[in-house]
Amino acid sequence: LTVTITIIHAPDETTVTLNEGWNLFGVPGYPIDNSINGVLGSSLDPIYTDPLNSTILEYFESSTLYGIPTNFETGTGYWVRNLNGEDVNLNISSYVYPREESYSLSVNGSIPLSSARGWHMIANPYDVSVSVNDGAYIDSTEFHDVFYSWDTNINNYGVHSIANLELQAGEAIWIHAITDGATITFNYPDGATRNIQRPQTKRYDWSINVNAEAENSADKGNVLGINEVAQIGIDNNDVISLNSPLTDNEPKTEIYFLTDETKFNINIQNEQDVNSWNLIAKTNETSATITWNLDSIPENLDVMLIAENGNICDMRSENSIVIENGTYEFEIQVGSALSVTPSTPDVPVYYLAQNYPNPFNPDTKINFSIDEENAGLVKLEIFNVKGQKISTLINENLESGIHSITWSGTNQNGNSVSSGLYLYRLTTEKQTTTKRMMLIK
């Protein structure tokens, strides 16, 4: 990432909030002292910069690996980990970048596609928010139409449209270049909409969104699809997966498409009689729910999910499956006359899956499984955070197997409940499991 800046104005102080855990961070303006201690000071103590346990990381495009920075540079994004157990406010004294000048970020480096193409971690160079409607110009012929932020609620990346880009002071994101010499231009926001003309590129003829969600982590925004001009191998429609700094001791759920040992979050093919994608799903939590959306798939196409053990799920008949702690490999086949037929999976062990979607409004689906030992009288109940029972969804004898029910955000009398945190509890004669969910209206 090559940055050229000129400093003219007197220094000012900007407050940046770092959430508990990992953050995508960038310095606003040009700090008076851009060293690690100069920017973070004592507010973020403890700070570790040893290779095996660093709380500050920089992405090096030349190697596509993380390393430890020596200082903070304007326009560059960094990983910063807050170990304080609560949010921390940093007061950063910086020279403000000249308001009357444009600020350009030119991405250069060695990325798997070719020089400059691929992921780059960039940051807002200003002390105020900047957006594509006020201050930022990003040409969609040079960058993919999605960018990634970090979502502490799911311990993973949030996927967003470039058309909705808005960066707060101190905020960094990942952006995916699809041409060499791609450049982002920032102008100091002045409140005037610039009506930037962005070429509209048709990425997919049809697509399937695939998500995975556990209790404390999730992976959303993964897409497979078809485009008549897509090439075999990697092209500008594909997005290579991003690694995160999460350790194995932190809640982590991920899914990706695997092609020739390359991991993709977005993988687009040209249409064949039968198209096939290898899907890898992982979680280090008790279980995770994998869901998909087939709204854009032509009705004449069959869509099947094939597990390693040979079990086959008709993705049109089902909208989710549940995996337990571990790593799983699936094949997704799409075609008009598939030679595979759905099968009944083996009965899994006892578990209560995380509801999906979560947060939700007003409907959410709760999947659970009962093994032979827990078969019999089963209750599934909803409680508020005070422990008061809101509704009983299930109170009956159930056989072993996989079960599912939808809660529509109502109490026992059928009245809608207010937004907030709720608990759902699965009880058998031998076991009780409780999980949380969030209703947002």
N, C-alpha and C positions, 0 to 999 in steps of 0.2 A: 504494500500500500504506500504510494508516494504522495507526500503532502507538501505543498508550498504555502507558507503563510507570511503575512506582514503585520507587525504589531504597532499600533499607533496610540490607542486610547489608554487612559489611566486605568489602574486596576480596580476591580469591583469584587464583591463577595457574593457567591452563589451557594445556596443550600441544596444538597443532593441527598436523598434518602436511600439507604441501602437496606433491603429487606433481610431478615434472618435467612441464612443459607447463601446460596450462590446468586450472583447478580451479573448482568451484562452492563458494564460501566464505561463511561468516557468522561474525560475532563471537560468542563465548560470553558471555552476560551483558551487562553494560554497561561497556565499557572505561574505565579511568581517563582515558586519552587516546584518543579515538576518531578522531583524524586518521589519514591514510594512513601517515605516518611513525611515529605513535604506536603503531599496531597492528602494522605490518610491520617497523618498525625497520630495522636493517641486515642482518637475516637474509636478506631476499629481494633484496638488491642484485644486479643493477640493477633499478630501478623506473622505468617511463616513464609519463608522464601527458600526453604531447602527443596531439592529436586523431587523428593518422594512425598512431600506433605505441604506443597505450596498453596497458600490461599490467594495468590495472584498469578494469573496466567495470561499469556499473549499467544495469539495464533500466528504461526509463521507460514505464509502462503507457499514459500519455496519448498517446504518439506511436508506441508499439511499436518504439522504436529504442534503441540502446545509447548511453550517454554516460559521461562521466568523473565519478565521485562526488567530493565535497569531503571527506567523512568516512564512517565506517562506522556504520550504525544497526542496533540490535538487531532481530532478526526478519527483516531484509532480506537477500537473497542477492546475491552479487557474483561476477563473473568475476575471478580473479586468476591471472596467468601467472607460473610459476616458470621463469626462464631460467638457473638455476644449473647445469643439467646433471645434477642429482641431487635427491632428495627433501630438503625443508627443514622443520625443526621450528620453529614459532613459539611462544614463551612469552608468553601474553597475560594481563596483569593486569586483572581486571575485577571490578566489583561483581556479585554473584550475584543474579539476580532472586528476590524473596521466595518461599520454598518454600510458604508458607501461602496464597498468592494465585494465582488463575488468570491466565493471560496470553492475550490475544485478539489475533489478527491479522484485521483486516477488510480485504478486498480491494476497492479502489475505483479506478476509472480508466476510460479510454476504450479499449475493445478492439473489434475489428471486429463482434462480435455485438451488443453494447450495453455500457453502462457496467458495469464490473466483470467482465464475462464474458471468458474467454480465459485466457492464460497469465500466471502470476505467479511470481516467483522469491522463495522464502521460505527462512528458515534456522532452525535449532534455537536457541531463545533461552537455553538452559541450558548449564551446564558439564558435563553428563552426557548420555548417550544418552536419547532419548525415542522411544516407539513408540505405535501405535494401541492396543496392549494395555496400555500403562503410560504415561499422561500426555497423549496426544494424542487429541482428538476431531475427526473430520472427517466431516461428514454427506454421504453419497453422493447425496443429492438436491440438494446445492449444488455438488459437485465431480465431475468425471469420475473413473472408477474406475482410471485409470492416472496415475502420476507419472513424471517423467524425472529421472535423475541423470546425471552425466558419467562416462563410462567411458574412462579413458586408454588402455586396452588396444586399443580400436577407434577412438580419436579421434572419438567420436561419443556420442550419448545412449544410455543404458541405459533400457529401458522396464520398469516394475514395477507391480504391483497395489497400489492404496492399502491393501488389506487387509493387506499385508505391510510397511507403512511403518515404518521405523526410522531415526532420524537420530542420527548421532554428534555430539558437541560440535564446533562449527566447520563442520558440513556443511550445505550448501544444496541445494535441489531446485527443479524446476519443477512447479507444480501448476495444473490447468486448471479454472477456475470456470465453472459452467454456469448460475448465477443471479446476479442483482444482490444486493449486500449479503452475499455469502457470507463466513462466518467460521470460522476454525480456532481451537480453544481448547486451550491447553496447561496441564497441571498438572504440578508437579514430580514426577517418577516416584518412586514409593515401593515398587515391587516387587509391588504388589497388582494383579491383573488386574481391569479394570473391566467386562469383558463388555459392551462398548458394543453396543447394538442398531443395526446398520446396515441400512437398507432395501436389499433386493436388486433391482437393476434389470436387466432383460433387454436387453442392448445389441444383440444380433444374433440373427436366426433362423439364419443361417449366415454364415461368414466365410472369407476367404483371408488367411493371413499371408504377406507378401512381404518378403524380406531380400536384402541385397547385401553381399558380403564380398570385400575385396581383401587383399593381403599385410599392409598396415599400417593399414588403416582398414576400417570397415564401417558399415552402417545397418540396424538391426534393429527389429522391433516395428511395422512398417507393416501396416495392416489395411484391407481393403475388405470390404464385407458387405451384408447385406439385413436390414431390420427393417420389419415391416408398418406401423409407425406413423411411420417416417422421413418427413421432409418434403423437398420439393424445395428445393435450396439448402442453407444452413447451419442445422443444428439442434444440439441437445444431444448427439447421438450422434457428431458429427464433432469432430475435433481438428485445428486448424490447425498446419502445420509450424512448427518452431522454428528460427530461425537460430542459428548458433554463431559464435564469434569467429575461427574458423580462417581463415588466409590461404591464397592459392593456392599458396604455397610449402610448405605442410604437407600430408601425406597426407590425402586427403579423398574419401570415397565417400558418395553419398546417393541416395535414391529418394523420390519423393512422387507423390501423385495430384493432377492439375491440373484444376480446375473453375472456369470463369469467371475465369481469372487468379489464383485463390486456390490455394495449395499446402496439401495435407492429408497428415498421417501416418495418420489414420484417416478414412475416407470411407464413410458408410453411406447406402444408397438404399432406397426401397421397391421391391418386386418388380414387374418388367415382363416382357413376353414375352422381351425381350433386354435385359439390363443391360450397360452399358458404362462403363469407367473409362479415363482417359488416365493412363498411367504414364510418368514421367520418371526416367531413370537416368543418373547421372553418376559418373565417377571420374577423378582426375588421376594414378592409378597405371597401371602397364602394362596391367592387366586386372582385372576383378571378376566374380564369379560371382553371378548372381541366382537365388534359390531360392524355392520356394513350398510351402505345405502345404494340401492340399485335403481333409483328413480330415472336415471338417464339411459338405462340399458334397453335396447330394442326388445319388444315382447317376444320375438321369434327366437331369441338366444337363450340357451340353457346356461346356468351358472352353478358350478359345483366346487365345493371345497373338499379336498382329499387329504386325509391325515396320513402320517407315516405308517400307522398300523393298518391302513387300507380302509378305514371307516370313511364314508362319504356323506357330506351334508349338502342338501339342496338349498342353496343360498337364497332362492326365491321363496321357499317355504319357511325357512328359519331366518331370523335377523340377527342372531348372535350365537356364540358358543362360549364356554367357560374353560379356561386352562388353569391348572394348578402351578405351584412354584416350580420353575424349571424353564427349559428351552424346547420349543416345538417347531417342527418343519411341516408346512402344508404346501399343496399345489392347488392353485385356483385355475380352473379350466372354463373357458367361455366359447360356446359354439352353437350352431343350429341343430346338430345331431350328434351329441356326445355319446360315447359308447359306455359310459359309466352310469350306474344307478345308485340312488341314495341307500345307505345302510343304517342300521340301528347301532349306535355306539355302545361300548361296554359301559355298565353302570359305574360311575366314578365313586370316590369315597365321599363321606359326608362333608359338605361345605355350604357356605352362604356367600354368594358372589356380591360384589359391589353393584348397587343399582345403576341402571343406565337409562337415559342420560343423567348426569349429576354434575352441576346443578340442573334442575328441571322445572318446567312449567307447562301444564299442570300434571302431565302424566310421566311416570317413570316405571321401568320394568325391573322386577326383582327375580333373579334366577337362583335356585338352590337345588341341592341334590341330597337325597336320603339313601344311606346304605342299608344293608340288611339289618344291621344291629340297631339302627335308629328308626326302622319302619314301625308304624303304629300311629298313635295320636301325635299330631304335629300342630303347633301354633305358630303363626306369623303375625306379629303385632307391631303397631306403630305407636311411639311415645314422643312427647315433647321433651325438651332438655330438663324440665322439672321432674321428669319421671311419671307424668300423668299420661294414662293410656288414651290415645286419640282414636284408634280404630283396630279392629281385629280382622285381618284379611283372610286368614285360614285358621280353622279350628275343627279338624277332622282327622280321621285315620287315612294315612297315605302309604302306598307301597313304595318300595325302594325304587329309585330312578331319578331322573332329572325333572324338575318342576319349575313353573314360571307363573308369575301373576303381576298384574299392573295396578299400581296405586295412583289414583287421580287427584290426590291432594285434598281429600275430604275426610270428615270425621265419621263416627259411627252412624250419625243421623243423616249423612249425605251432604252436609254443609261444607263449603270450601274453608280450608284453614288458612291462616296468615303465612306470609313468608317467614323463613327462618330455618334453623337447624332441627332436624328430627332424627330419631333413632328407630331402627327396625330390628326386631328380635325374633330369631328362629329358635323355637323350643321343642325338643322331643323329650321322651321319658328319661333319656340318658345324657343329653347334651343341650347347652344353650349358647348361642352366638349372637352378638349384637354389633351392628355397624351404623355409621352415620350417613345422612344425606341432607342436601340443601334444596329447599323450595324457594325459588325466586320469581316474583311476579312483576 
